Amino acid sequence: MTWVSGAFRARVLAARLVSEGIDARLSGSIDAPYGITVGDMARVDVFVPVSQVEDARYVLLADEVDAALAAPTEWWDAGAPARRRARWPWVVAATVVAGAVVGPIASLLRSW
Protein backbone atom coordinates (compact mmCIF):
# COMPACT_ATOMS: atom_id res chain seq x y z
CA MET A 1 0.00 0.00 0.00
CA THR A 2 2.69 2.48 1.03
CA TRP A 3 6.14 2.71 2.56
CA VAL A 4 7.79 4.79 5.27
CA SER A 5 11.35 5.41 6.45
CA GLY A 6 12.23 3.85 9.77
CA ALA A 7 10.81 1.14 11.97
CA PHE A 8 9.21 3.55 14.45
CA ARG A 9 7.10 5.34 11.84
CA ALA A 10 6.15 1.98 10.31
CA ARG A 11 5.00 0.58 13.65
CA VAL A 12 2.98 3.72 14.40
CA LEU A 13 1.30 3.53 10.99
CA ALA A 14 0.56 -0.17 11.41
CA ALA A 15 -0.89 0.44 14.88
CA ARG A 16 -3.11 3.19 13.48
CA LEU A 17 -4.40 0.88 10.75
CA VAL A 18 -4.94 -2.02 13.15
CA SER A 19 -6.86 0.28 15.50
CA GLU A 20 -9.29 0.91 12.64
CA GLY A 21 -9.71 -2.83 12.02
CA ILE A 22 -7.39 -3.07 9.02
CA ASP A 23 -4.90 -5.94 8.87
CA ALA A 24 -1.49 -4.37 8.32
CA ARG A 25 1.75 -6.24 7.68
CA LEU A 26 5.24 -4.73 7.67
CA SER A 27 8.13 -5.79 5.49
CA GLY A 28 11.63 -4.45 5.07
CA SER A 29 14.11 -3.27 7.65
CA ILE A 30 11.63 -3.55 10.48
CA ASP A 31 13.70 -5.78 12.76
CA ALA A 32 17.15 -5.05 11.37
CA PRO A 33 20.03 -5.20 13.83
CA TYR A 34 21.09 -1.68 12.82
CA GLY A 35 18.75 1.24 13.39
CA ILE A 36 19.11 2.88 9.98
CA THR A 37 16.63 5.73 9.64
CA VAL A 38 17.61 7.36 6.32
CA GLY A 39 17.74 6.34 2.71
CA ASP A 40 16.52 3.22 0.98
CA MET A 41 17.95 0.94 3.67
CA ALA A 42 15.40 2.32 6.15
CA ARG A 43 12.44 1.61 3.87
CA VAL A 44 9.61 -0.37 5.46
CA ASP A 45 6.73 -1.46 3.24
CA VAL A 46 3.22 -1.49 4.68
CA PHE A 47 0.91 -4.09 3.17
CA VAL A 48 -2.85 -4.42 3.62
CA PRO A 49 -5.27 -6.94 2.08
CA VAL A 50 -6.72 -5.91 -1.28
CA SER A 51 -10.21 -5.85 0.21
CA GLN A 52 -9.13 -3.23 2.77
CA VAL A 53 -7.04 -0.92 0.59
CA GLU A 54 -9.77 1.72 0.20
CA ASP A 55 -10.44 1.80 3.94
CA ALA A 56 -6.71 2.13 4.62
CA ARG A 57 -6.47 5.03 2.15
CA TYR A 58 -9.30 6.81 3.97
CA VAL A 59 -7.53 6.34 7.29
CA LEU A 60 -4.29 7.76 5.90
CA LEU A 61 -6.16 10.66 4.29
CA ALA A 62 -7.93 11.44 7.57
CA ASP A 63 -4.57 11.46 9.38
CA GLU A 64 -3.10 13.86 6.82
CA VAL A 65 -6.10 16.19 7.07
CA ASP A 66 -5.92 16.15 10.88
CA ALA A 67 -2.21 16.95 10.75
CA ALA A 68 -2.78 19.81 8.30
CA LEU A 69 -5.58 21.35 10.37
CA ALA A 70 -3.86 21.01 13.73
CA ALA A 71 -2.66 24.16 15.41
CA PRO A 72 1.07 24.79 15.28
CA THR A 73 3.02 23.75 18.35
CA GLU A 74 3.86 27.39 19.05
CA TRP A 75 0.22 27.91 20.03
CA TRP A 76 0.23 25.49 22.96
CA ASP A 77 0.05 28.33 25.49
CA ALA A 78 -2.06 30.80 23.48
CA GLY A 79 -4.33 32.83 25.71
CA ALA A 80 -2.37 32.09 28.86
CA PRO A 81 -1.22 35.12 30.83
CA ALA A 82 2.36 36.11 30.20
CA ARG A 83 4.79 34.65 32.72
CA ARG A 84 6.95 36.96 34.76
CA ARG A 85 10.61 36.43 34.31
CA ALA A 86 12.61 35.60 37.38
CA ARG A 87 14.84 38.39 38.68
CA TRP A 88 17.27 36.24 40.61
CA PRO A 89 19.59 35.52 37.63
CA TRP A 90 20.10 39.25 37.17
CA VAL A 91 20.74 39.75 40.88
CA VAL A 92 23.32 36.94 40.90
CA ALA A 93 25.01 38.31 37.76
CA ALA A 94 25.15 41.84 39.21
CA THR A 95 26.60 40.50 42.46
CA VAL A 96 29.32 38.57 40.61
CA VAL A 97 30.21 41.59 38.47
CA ALA A 98 30.26 43.87 41.51
CA GLY A 99 32.50 41.43 43.35
CA ALA A 100 34.84 41.23 40.36
CA VAL A 101 35.09 45.02 40.21
CA VAL A 102 35.02 45.95 43.91
CA GLY A 103 37.39 43.18 45.07
CA PRO A 104 40.48 44.36 43.17
CA ILE A 105 39.75 48.00 44.02
CA ALA A 106 39.45 47.15 47.72
CA SER A 107 42.76 45.25 47.65
CA LEU A 108 44.47 48.25 45.98
CA LEU A 109 43.09 50.61 48.62
CA ARG A 110 44.38 48.37 51.44
CA SER A 111 47.86 48.33 50.01
CA TRP A 112 48.11 52.16 49.99
C-alpha positions as CSV (number, residue, x, y, z in Angstrom):
1,M,0.0,0.0,0.0
2,T,2.7,2.5,1.0
3,W,6.1,2.7,2.6
4,V,7.8,4.8,5.3
5,S,11.3,5.4,6.5
6,G,12.2,3.9,9.8
7,A,10.8,1.1,12.0
8,F,9.2,3.6,14.4
9,R,7.1,5.3,11.8
10,A,6.2,2.0,10.3
11,R,5.0,0.6,13.6
12,V,3.0,3.7,14.4
13,L,1.3,3.5,11.0
14,A,0.6,-0.2,11.4
15,A,-0.9,0.4,14.9
16,R,-3.1,3.2,13.5
17,L,-4.4,0.9,10.8
18,V,-4.9,-2.0,13.1
19,S,-6.9,0.3,15.5
20,E,-9.3,0.9,12.6
21,G,-9.7,-2.8,12.0
22,I,-7.4,-3.1,9.0
23,D,-4.9,-5.9,8.9
24,A,-1.5,-4.4,8.3
25,R,1.8,-6.2,7.7
26,L,5.2,-4.7,7.7
27,S,8.1,-5.8,5.5
28,G,11.6,-4.5,5.1
29,S,14.1,-3.3,7.6
30,I,11.6,-3.6,10.5
31,D,13.7,-5.8,12.8
32,A,17.1,-5.1,11.4
33,P,20.0,-5.2,13.8
34,Y,21.1,-1.7,12.8
35,G,18.7,1.2,13.4
36,I,19.1,2.9,10.0
37,T,16.6,5.7,9.6
38,V,17.6,7.4,6.3
39,G,17.7,6.3,2.7
40,D,16.5,3.2,1.0
41,M,18.0,0.9,3.7
42,A,15.4,2.3,6.1
43,R,12.4,1.6,3.9
44,V,9.6,-0.4,5.5
45,D,6.7,-1.5,3.2
46,V,3.2,-1.5,4.7
47,F,0.9,-4.1,3.2
48,V,-2.8,-4.4,3.6
49,P,-5.3,-6.9,2.1
50,V,-6.7,-5.9,-1.3
51,S,-10.2,-5.8,0.2
52,Q,-9.1,-3.2,2.8
53,V,-7.0,-0.9,0.6
54,E,-9.8,1.7,0.2
55,D,-10.4,1.8,3.9
56,A,-6.7,2.1,4.6
57,R,-6.5,5.0,2.2
58,Y,-9.3,6.8,4.0
59,V,-7.5,6.3,7.3
60,L,-4.3,7.8,5.9
61,L,-6.2,10.7,4.3
62,A,-7.9,11.4,7.6
63,D,-4.6,11.5,9.4
64,E,-3.1,13.9,6.8
65,V,-6.1,16.2,7.1
66,D,-5.9,16.2,10.9
67,A,-2.2,17.0,10.8
68,A,-2.8,19.8,8.3
69,L,-5.6,21.4,10.4
70,A,-3.9,21.0,13.7
71,A,-2.7,24.2,15.4
72,P,1.1,24.8,15.3
73,T,3.0,23.7,18.3
74,E,3.9,27.4,19.1
75,W,0.2,27.9,20.0
76,W,0.2,25.5,23.0
77,D,0.0,28.3,25.5
78,A,-2.1,30.8,23.5
79,G,-4.3,32.8,25.7
80,A,-2.4,32.1,28.9
81,P,-1.2,35.1,30.8
82,A,2.4,36.1,30.2
83,R,4.8,34.6,32.7
84,R,6.9,37.0,34.8
85,R,10.6,36.4,34.3
86,A,12.6,35.6,37.4
87,R,14.8,38.4,38.7
88,W,17.3,36.2,40.6
89,P,19.6,35.5,37.6
90,W,20.1,39.3,37.2
91,V,20.7,39.7,40.9
92,V,23.3,36.9,40.9
93,A,25.0,38.3,37.8
94,A,25.1,41.8,39.2
95,T,26.6,40.5,42.5
96,V,29.3,38.6,40.6
97,V,30.2,41.6,38.5
98,A,30.3,43.9,41.5
99,G,32.5,41.4,43.3
100,A,34.8,41.2,40.4
101,V,35.1,45.0,40.2
102,V,35.0,46.0,43.9
103,G,37.4,43.2,45.1
104,P,40.5,44.4,43.2
105,I,39.7,48.0,44.0
106,A,39.4,47.1,47.7
107,S,42.8,45.3,47.7
108,L,44.5,48.3,46.0
109,L,43.1,50.6,48.6
110,R,44.4,48.4,51.4
111,S,47.9,48.3,50.0
112,W,48.1,52.2,50.0
